[in-house]
C-alpha cells in the first residue's frame, strides 16, 4: 500500500519536475523577429511576431542572457530567463 502511495505521489509531481522555468522576450521592434530557431548560449529561441520563447540554456544570470539576446535580436520591452523577469531598470541596461 505504501509503495502505491509513493508511486502515485511521484506520478502526480512528475510534470512539475520535468518543466523548466520559462524564458521569454517581447521585441521592441517585431520586424526583427526571425522565422528560424536561433540558439544563444544553449537556449533555442523561437519567435512568433514580436513574442519569443526559449527552451534550455546555460546557467547564467538573466541580465547577461538578456544582453546576449539583444545583441542578436535588438531591443526588448520585456525579458524573462528561466523564470527570472528583469525589472524596468535592468531592461534599460540590457537595451543600452
Secondary structure, 3 states (H helix, E strand, C coil): CHHHHHHHHHHHHHHHHHCCCCEEEEECCHHHCCCCCEEECCEEEEEECCEEEEEECCCCCHHHHHHHHHHHHCCEEEEEECCEECCHHHHHHHHC
